[in-house]
Amino acid sequence: MGWEKRVWLDNGCKGTAPPPVKRKILLAYMRQFGLNQFVETGTYLGDTLAYIAQNKKIQCTSIELADEYYEQAKVRFQSYHNVKLLHGDSGTHIAKVVTTLYEPALF
């Protein structure tokens, strides 16, 4: 167990959950509701996207505004056939993303 998670648990799960806990919660929601579509705004380093996309049955879309993070994500996810990366403002892209969904998704 990572130190962030241990500290959070030792403090009674108070405050913001650390990223590994958040990722597990997202995946639990995906399973609970039988979702196979995941959409995120803000790829950043791509750790959450990688965690979700490891399940090849889940179609993932991630929108990143920053040039640097988008370029890094293109390299990191080039072999992921279930990941679609969009570059730009999520406020601009999200309406089009919604029209491409073929079933309910977790945002």
ABEGO torsion letter per residue (X at the ends): XBAAAAAAAAAGGBEBBBAAAAAAAAAAAAAAAGBABBBBBGAEAGAAAAAAAABAABBBBBBBABAAAAAAAAAAAAABAABBBBBEBAAAAAAAAAAABABBBBX
